[in-house]
Amino acid sequence: MKRIGSIFALMLAMTITVIAQVSPASPVKPEKLSKSELRSLIATATTPEQHMRLAQYYAAKAQRYFAESNEHQEMAEQFRNNPMMNNDKRRFGTVDHCEYYAQFFKQRAINMQSLANMQKLMAAGTKNSEPRHHGPGVALKRTTRLLS
């Protein structure tokens, strides 16, 4: 019984140490928006504050997608280096799967970063921003297409 207790205490201490060492990797404050709030804000954003709110939301999404991409790339590398998993029989479910999702999440992150940059430009009121005279429906359709 003492041995089980000491093993459990050791595992608990190691877990706490690992959790304490993990620092948040995102300097961007994630913006919490529901789908309806997001669609509404996309359609009606006119002030720099509203555009910056959207930019923060998209930047946080981009960081999350880049992290997912990196995680899948690391897993693919680990599977590639493991001869038990990197064979013709298991490659499709391991290496190919992880490489596909690494690319998928990387592309999503690039799209989100583009949306964040576009919103920053719109917040700054630069000439490169999308003109608002097209109406909110056009901006919503363009943004929805980039999101999917």
C-alpha positions in Angstrom: 0.0 0.0 0.0 2.8 2.4 0.8 4.3 1.8 -2.6 1.1 2.6 -4.4 0.7 5.7 -2.3 4.2 6.9 -3.1 3.8 6.2 -6.8 0.6 8.1 -6.8 2.2 11.0 -5.0 5.1 11.0 -7.4 2.7 11.0 -10.4 0.7 13.9 -8.9 3.8 15.9 -8.3 5.1 15.4 -11.8 1.7 16.4 -13.2 1.6 19.6 -11.2 5.2 20.4 -12.2 4.3 20.0 -15.9 1.2 22.0 -15.6 3.0 24.8 -13.8 5.8 24.9 -16.5 3.3 25.3 -19.3 2.9 28.9 -20.1 0.2 30.3 -22.4 1.7 30.6 -25.9 -0.8 33.2 -27.1 -0.2 36.9 -26.5 -3.4 37.6 -28.4 -6.4 37.8 -26.1 -9.0 35.4 -27.6 -12.2 37.1 -28.3 -15.3 35.2 -27.3 -18.0 35.6 -29.9 -21.0 33.3 -30.6 -21.8 32.5 -34.2 -24.7 34.9 -34.2 -22.5 37.7 -32.6 -19.8 37.1 -35.2 -22.1 37.2 -38.1 -23.8 40.4 -36.8 -20.4 42.1 -36.1 -19.2 41.1 -39.6 -22.3 42.6 -41.2 -22.5 45.8 -39.2 -18.9 46.7 -38.1 -18.3 50.4 -38.8 -16.1 51.6 -35.9 -12.4 50.9 -35.5 -13.2 49.2 -32.1 -15.6 46.8 -33.8 -13.0 46.0 -36.5 -10.3 45.5 -33.9 -12.6 43.2 -32.0 -13.0 41.1 -35.2 -9.2 41.3 -35.8 -8.5 39.9 -32.3 -11.0 37.1 -32.8 -9.4 36.1 -36.1 -5.9 36.4 -34.8 -6.7 34.1 -31.8 -8.3 31.6 -34.2 -5.2 31.8 -36.4 -2.9 31.0 -33.4 -5.1 28.1 -32.4 -5.0 26.7 -36.0 -1.2 27.2 -36.2 -0.8 25.3 -32.9 -3.0 22.4 -34.3 -0.9 22.4 -37.5 2.3 22.2 -35.5 1.0 19.4 -33.3 0.0 17.3 -36.3 3.3 17.9 -38.0 5.1 16.7 -34.9 2.9 13.6 -34.6 3.6 12.9 -38.3 7.3 13.1 -37.7 7.1 10.8 -34.7 5.0 8.3 -36.7 7.5 8.5 -39.6 10.4 7.7 -37.2 8.5 4.7 -35.7 9.0 1.6 -38.0 5.9 0.0 -36.4 3.7 2.8 -37.6 5.4 3.8 -40.8 4.7 0.9 -43.0 2.3 0.4 -46.0 -0.4 -1.1 -43.8 -0.5 1.7 -41.2 0.8 4.7 -43.1 -2.6 5.9 -44.2 -4.0 6.1 -40.7 -0.9 7.6 -39.1 1.6 9.6 -41.2 -0.7 10.5 -44.0 -3.5 11.5 -41.6 -1.3 13.8 -39.6 0.3 15.4 -42.7 -3.1 16.1 -44.2 -4.3 17.8 -41.0 -1.1 19.7 -40.6 -1.7 21.2 -44.0 -5.4 21.7 -43.4 -4.9 23.6 -40.2 -2.0 25.6 -41.6 -4.2 26.8 -44.5 -7.0 27.7 -42.0 -4.6 29.6 -39.9 -3.4 31.6 -43.0 -7.0 32.4 -43.9 -7.7 33.6 -40.3 -4.5 35.7 -40.3 -5.6 37.3 -43.6 -9.0 38.1 -42.1 -7.3 39.6 -39.0 -5.1 41.7 -41.2 -8.0 42.9 -43.3 -9.9 43.9 -40.2 -6.9 45.8 -38.9 -6.7 47.7 -42.1 -10.4 48.5 -41.9 -9.9 49.7 -38.3 -7.1 52.0 -39.4 -9.2 53.3 -42.2 -6.6 52.8 -44.8 -7.3 53.0 -48.5 -6.5 49.3 -48.9 -9.6 48.2 -46.8 -12.7 46.9 -48.5 -15.1 49.7 -49.4 -18.3 49.7 -47.3 -20.5 51.0 -50.1 -21.3 47.5 -51.2 -23.4 46.9 -48.1 -23.1 44.4 -45.3 -24.2 41.4 -47.3 -21.2 41.5 -49.6 -18.7 41.6 -46.7 -20.5 38.8 -45.0 -20.5 36.6 -48.1 -16.7 37.3 -48.7 -15.8 36.6 -45.0 -18.0 33.4 -44.9 -16.3 32.1 -48.0 -12.9 32.6 -46.4 -14.0 30.9 -43.2 -15.0 27.7 -45.0 
